[in-house]
Amino acid sequence: MNRTRITTLEVLSRAPNGGARPTPLLFIHGAYAAAWCWEEHFLPYFEDSGYACHAVSLSGHGGSRGREHLDSLSIGDYVRDVEEVVGTLPAPPVLIGHSMGGMVIQKYLERTQVPAAVLMASVPPQGLWSSAIGLAFKKPDLLQNLNNLMRGGRVETNALREAMFAQPISPEKLDEYYRRMQRESLRAIWDMTLFDLPLTHRMQRPPLLVLGAEHDHLIPASQVKMTASTYGVEARIMPGMGHAMMLESEWRGVAEHIRTWLDGLGI
């Protein structure tokens, strides 16, 4: 694992021995997280599959710049982070984004074409408003805990389990993930709710894989299907899984589905 800095952005990179496939992969994390969420499973899996893999910590996240002014960072700033990293790669990458990272990809596609893109439990192009309303009615305590996390307050670990996981996870692993999570930009949350939603008529339309999770309380399967319908593709809902698909105990099924899809594209 190489941990590098692209200017002042943290990027975790892996490359297979003996040469990589010509198209690299760039992973983009969701809210409250950083590049570390891809490090445990997805980066080594796709390295073993022959890909050069990179995961960026967006500004204000992980080891990247901007922690001191996190709340002023916008989705547009995160898009520029992706542009910055892509500009250092030897070829345009496949973009793979989770949750907020999926929204960043959609906004990136207003500007630039890519070989393919994967949206995992992505914020839909219609924004977060429906998700927030749904949580307010169905899971008000969970919504309150997420609001506490956004402000840097404490969150009950059971709330984190409910928000992120549907499959078994050890208390030790849950505690580890809790310690690694962080505040999110209030401006970015509002951008994803109302103020900077994707302009779908401007977007490039690469091959697109839209994945959701059966037991996701944050981005329910119905919203994933709405995203897929907007872009004219079929959604794939992964059974028995929660929001953090790349960290669930059955993460491999998600990774294999993505790899098979990329193989079908000849990437």
N, C-alpha and C positions, 0 to 999 in steps of 0.2 A: 504494500500500500504506500503510495506516495502522497504526502500532504504538502501541497504547494500553494503559492499565492499568485493569483493573476492580478497584477497591481496589488490592491489590498483586499482581494476576495480570497477566502479559503476555498480550495478545490481539492477534493479527495479523488485520486486517480489510480486506476489499475490497468495494466496492459499484459496480455498473454505472452508467454515466452514463445519465440519463434515467429513473431509477426502477427498482427491483428487483421481482422476483416477491414475493408476499406472505409466503412462508415462507422464512426464512433457513436457512442451513446452519451447523452447528457441528462442527468437526473436532477429534478428540481423539487425540493421539499415543500411541505405545507406549512400552515401557520403554527407557531409555537415550537417549531422544530428547527433543524439545520441539516447539513449534509450527513451527519452521523446516522440518520435514520435509514440510509441506504447501505451503510458500511457493513452491517452485520451479515446480511444475506444476499442482497441483490448485486452489489458490486462483485463479490467473489464468484457468484453464480454466472454472471454474464462475462466475466473475465474467462472463466473456464469454458464458456461457449464461444470464445474466440474474439470477443469485442474489447476494444479500448473503451474504458468506462470512466466517466467523470461525474462527480456530484458536487454542485456548488452550494455553499452557504450564502444565501442572499444577504445583501447589506443589512446590518443590524442583527445578524444571526450567527451563531457559532463563533468561529474565529475571524469573521469578516469585519470590515470597517463599519462604523456608523452606530455602534451600540449606544453611544451617548445621545443621539438624537433619533432614536427608533421611531417615536410617535410621529415624526415629520416625514417618514419614508412612505412613498406611494407605490401602488402597483406599477406605475410608469418607471419608478426607480428600479424595481425588481426586473422589469423588462430590459432596461439598459444593462443591468448586471449580466443577464443572459447574453445579450449582444456582445458584451465585453469578453465573456468566456468563449463564445462561439468564434470570435475573431482570432483567438489564439490556437484553435484546433486546425489540423491539417486538411479537414474536409468538413462540410456541413453535417451536423449530427442529427440522429433521431432524438427528439425531445420526449422525455418521459416525466410527467408531472403528477404529483399527488395533491389533491385538495386545493389549497391556494396555488400550488405549483401548476395545477391544470389551468387555472385562470390566467396565470402569467403566460403560459403557452398560448392561450387563445389571444391574448393581447399582442404577443410577439408575432403571431401570424397575420396581424394587420399590416405588418411591415415587411415580412420576409418569408420566403418559401423554405421548407425543410424537406428531407427525404421522406419522413413519416413522423407521426406524433402519437403518443399514448396518454390518455387522460384517465387517471386512477382516482375514483371517488372525487371527481373534480367539482369545484364550484361551477354551477351551470351558467350559461351565458346570460340567463335571466337574473343572476345574482343570488345573494344570500337571504333575501327578505323572506322567501317562503320557508327556508330552513329555520330561520329565527322564530317565525310565527309558529311553526310546527313544534319546536322545542318548548316555546312558552306555554303551549296548551298541553303537550304530552309529557314533557320532561322539564318542568320549571326549575327543579333543583340542579339539574345538569346544566341548564343555560346559565344559572347563577354562578356555578363553579367555573364555567368557561369565561364569564365576565371577570371573575376574580383573577383567573390566570392572565387575562389580557392586561390587567392592571398591575401584575406582579405579586398578587396575593397568593395565599395558600389554597390548595385544592385538595379535597379528600381523595385518597388513592382509589377508593371504590368508585368515585365519580370518573376518574381517569380510566379505570377499567371499563366502565360502562360506555364512555365516549369512544374509546379506541378499539376495544377487543370484544370478540364474541367467543373466542376459543380459549382453552386453558392457558394461563400464564402464571409463572411462579411469583410469589410476593417479592422475591429478590430482584427478578427481572423488571417487574412493575415499578419497584422503587428506583431502579437504575434509570428507567425511562423518565420517571417523574423528575429526578434530579437533573436530567439533561434538557428538559423542556424549559421554555423561557417565555417572556412577555412577547406579545405581537403588536405591531404598529396599529394604533387606533385609526390613523388615516387610511392604511391599507384595508382594514376591515370595512370602513365606510365606502372606499372605492369599490369593493366587491359587493357591497349591498346596494348602492345607488349611483355613485358618482363617476365610475369609470368602467362601465360594463363593456364587453366586446361589441365592436361594430361589425356584425357578422357579414354585412355586405362588402366590407373592405378586406375580409380575411382571405388569405391563401387557403386552398383546400388540399393539403397533402393527404395521402392515405392515413386514416385516423382510426385508432382502436379506443373504444370507450368502455371502461371497466367500472363496475360498481360492486358493492358488498351487500349480501342479503340482509344482514342485521346492523346496517349502518344507521345510527341515530342522527348523525350530523348531516350527511348528504344521502338521504334515503334513495332506495332503488328507483322510486318513481321520478326523482329529479335526475338521476343518471340517465334514465330512459328519455327524459325530456331533452337532455343535452344531445344524446345520440340522434333523436328525431330532428333536432335543429340542424344537424350537420348531415342528415341523410344516410346514417349508418345504423347498424343494429347494436344495441348495448349488450354486453356480456355481464351478467350478474353472478358473482362468485358465491356459491352456496356456503352457508355456515360461517361467514366471515363478517368481521366488523370493519370499522373505518381504516385502521392502520394495517392494510393488507400486506405491506412489505415486512411487517413485524409479527404477524399472526403465526401460530404454530404450523399452519399449512401454507405458508408463504410460497413454497416451491410450486404449487399448482398455479399460482398467479404468474410467477416468473416463467414457467414452462409455456403458459398460454401466450405470453408476450413473445417469447423466443420463436414459437411455432408460427405466430403471425408474421414476424420479421422474416423468417425463412421463406414463408409463402410470397413475400414481396421481393425475394432475392437480395435481402440486405444482410 
